[in-house]
Amino acid sequence: MDKKQPLGIELVKKGVVTERDIQQALDYQKEHPRKKIGDILNILGLCDKYILIDAMGEILEEKAIYLTDADVKINANEFISLDLMKQNKAIPFEIAAGRIKVCFADTSNKRSIDVVRLLLLNKGLIMEKYITFESNIDKILESFEGNASEKINVDADISGLVDTIIKTAMEKRASDIHVEPQEDDIRVRYRIDGQLITAAQIGKDKQAQLIGRLKAISNMHQEKQESQDGRILNYPEYNIRVSSQKNVYGEKFVLRLLKKNANIKDIFDLGFPNDDELVRNSFNKRNSITVVAAPTGEGKTTTLYSIIDYLNNPHINITTIEDPVEIRINGLNQIEIDAKETFSDALRTVLRQDPDIILVGEIRDKETAEIAMQAGQTGHYVLSTIHTIDSIEVITRLRKMGISNYDIASILATSVSQRLVRRICPHCSIQRDFNEKEIEIINKIGDRYGIKFDFKDKKTYDAVGCKFCNQSGYLDRIGIFEILNVNDDIKELISNDGSSMEIRKKALELGYRPLIVDGIYKVLNGITTLDELNNKLVIY
């Protein structure tokens, strides 16, 4: 067979576009490197869209269609979860006699094709593959997101509109609401189980009123357009923190929804390894500090609350210093810092209050770290969080803050790192055997850490999507954890200024296992999927 020329050259040969058109598309591609030539020609309107997609189909030897909403004659979410459609840029659009037509933005992506084909095959359907423009896929998926979130009545009065946006977010279990001015409208998105979904598109003519209402109920300055922070107190069950920031199209708002009286989860329900002895060894110490490490939004504070709840009893004095107090717990002395006070200021005062256990919401700077270390040295047990990528990098972070190796080695008892992965939805997921590729990936990880994973009687699941999970295929989240208990060997390495690499090597010899290992066990136990784990940790 003759080697095919690039798509642009083939289109010129067919007379669909000119060389000048292709050059214009290439210039555009320099500024948008992820866009493909075919999509760019369509975006720039350099030729008839129907002629272009037909020509692309002939060149790529694929069935082609200019896909629109009207062409989607089935409820696509019944066959593939919205999440999988977004990941693979694929939309099922028609079904007949056991065959289902699926449109892809990129038919050269064999992995995406196989994922969708196998999922549909498990449902007894044979897939017919089509190609369309990526922008068409994106537009239709955006409309699906709106449907999944039960579109908000954008014609309501401004007070009612804002109230509906917030209440709907609460009903949908959203942790954040994003109100984002765009060029032509205002986009409202909810973060649910860590993922952003579009809830509404509001007319640009309502922007000034919408922003004014948000500022009014957040106690922000109406006239200021610089970044501001505020709080909404209109909803008794929630503490809503609000942040605004100016962008090129107006002012963007993010509302963080914190339930005031949320139930504290048991440490094991969070996903912590179900080992009482490990928990006792990790969290029940004096004259020391335990640090929970993770990026923003990965559940550090929730883990701290669970540890505190595990340790809480009437015979000990527990004091927390938080910004803000997210959950109120009976029996604790909870302090909320404000603009006039820092964590370090509050911690100095707390040390005079005879605490046994102190929770410091976050170690942000050298001063707070030093006082936390001093508290650990004087008979207290300190719990805190820090922003690092894993439990071993906690040591590096403390060093960079200016804490001495001696203090770290003598006071740091445990560092825990975690991530949140989505649980497979129990209402709609489809059970199946692990395929060869998945087994190969898991075994490679096992080989790296000297672990033999057992696949006997193990099944995995495909995410489908239903009303319970907002058509995502996933419902709620669970933590994956790694725990570094700083024993004498690790203390010696820290004291001798051992590098992260040296500490990691020694820790692995002593039984430390990184996040990915706990994640694989949760995949093998059917709690989450390998795809979800890859989304969080990028393992393949």
Buried (B, 14 or more C-beta within 10 A) or exposed (E): EEEEEEBBBBBBEBEBBEEEBBEBBEEBBEEEEEBBBBBBBBBEEBBEEEBBBBBBBEBBEBEBBBBEEEBBEBEBBBBBBBBBBBBBBBBBBBBEEEEBBBBBBBBEBEEBBEBBBEBBEEEEBEBBBBBBBBBBBEEBBBBBBBBBBEBBEBEEEBEEBBBBBBEBBBEBBBBBBBBBBBEEBBBBBBBBBBBEBBBBBBEBEBBEBBBEBBBBBBEBEEEEEEEBEBBBEEBEEBBBBBBBEBEEBBBBBBBBBBBEEBEBBEBBEBBBBEEEEEBEBBBBBEBBBBBBBBEEEBBBBBBBBBBBBBBBEEEEBBBBBBBBBBBEBEEBBBBBBEEEBBBBBBBBEBBEEEBBBBBBBBBBEBBBBBBBBBBBBEEBBBBBBBBBBBBBBBBBBBBEBEBBBEBBBBBBBBBBBBBBBBBBBEEBBBEBEBEEEBBEBBBEBBEEEEBEBEBEEBEBBBBBBBEEBBBBBBBBBBBBBBBBBBEEEBBEBBBEEBEEEEBBBBBBEEEBBBBBBBBBBBBBEBBBBBBBBBBBBEBB
